[in-house]
């Protein structure tokens, strides 16, 4: 199952808090239909049917079936640059 670093949990929670007032909201990760290795991330009020929900450190992710499959053995990290831009990185779990 996908795990999140402490940084990723903080960033995901921050984005969710800034974009929605719903406490059950999170970020939804979907696979890009045209490029199997590309992923899309967007705030979401709730999980959709078939989504896998990952909760860690107060952060909530909703993974589409395709994304959940490709991220099953991965770890999500994140960083925020000086201008406030967010970069997500995916690594392999040790």
N, C-alpha and C positions, 0 to 999 in steps of 0.2 A: 504494500500500500504506500502511496505517496506520503512523504513526511515533509515537514517544513522546518527550516532553521528558525531560530529566535528572531532574526532580522526579517525573514519572510512573514512570520506571524504578525510582527509589529506593522509591517507595511500593508499587508492584506487588511488587517483590522482598521488601520488608519484610512485607507481608501474607502472601505465599506462605510465607516463612520461619516466620512465627508460626503458621500454620494447618496446616502439613504438614511432614513430615520427608523427603519424597521430593524429591530434587534435580531431577527432571524435571517437577515440578508447576508450575502457573502459575495465572493467573486466566482464567476462561472468560467470554466476553462473548457473550450471546445477544440476539436481538431479541425484544421482548415481543409475543406473538402478537396481543394485543388492541389494541396501539398501536404502529404501525410506527416511530414516532420514539423510542420508549422502549427502553432497553437494560437488561439485567440482568447483574450482575457477581457471580461467585462463585468461590471457590477450587476448583481441580480438580487431581486427581492426574495426569491425562493428557488429551491431546486426544481427542476423539471422532472417529469416521470422518466425513470431510467437513469437519472443522475446518481453518481456515488458521492456521498457527502463526507468530507474530510474536515474535522475540527481539531485545532491544535493551538494552544496558547491564546485562546479567545478569538482566533481567526477561523473563518468558515469558507471552504471551497466547495463548489459544486462542479463535479467532473462529468462531462458527457461520457457515454459508453466508450467511444473511440479514444477520447483523451485519457480516461481511467485505465484503459488497456495499455496505452503507450507509456503512461507514467507510473505504472504499478510498482516498479523497483527503483524509483527515482526520489531525489530530494530536491525541494524547491528552496532557492535562496533569493534574496532581493537586496537591492541597494538603491539609495536615493542620491542623485548627484546634486551639485551645488545649486542648480537652477530648479530643483524640485522634480526632475524627471525620474521615473522609476524604471529600473532594469531588473527583469527576472532572469535567473540563471537556473538551469536544470543540471544536476549531477547524478551520478550513480551511487546508490547506497553502498556503504562498505560492508 
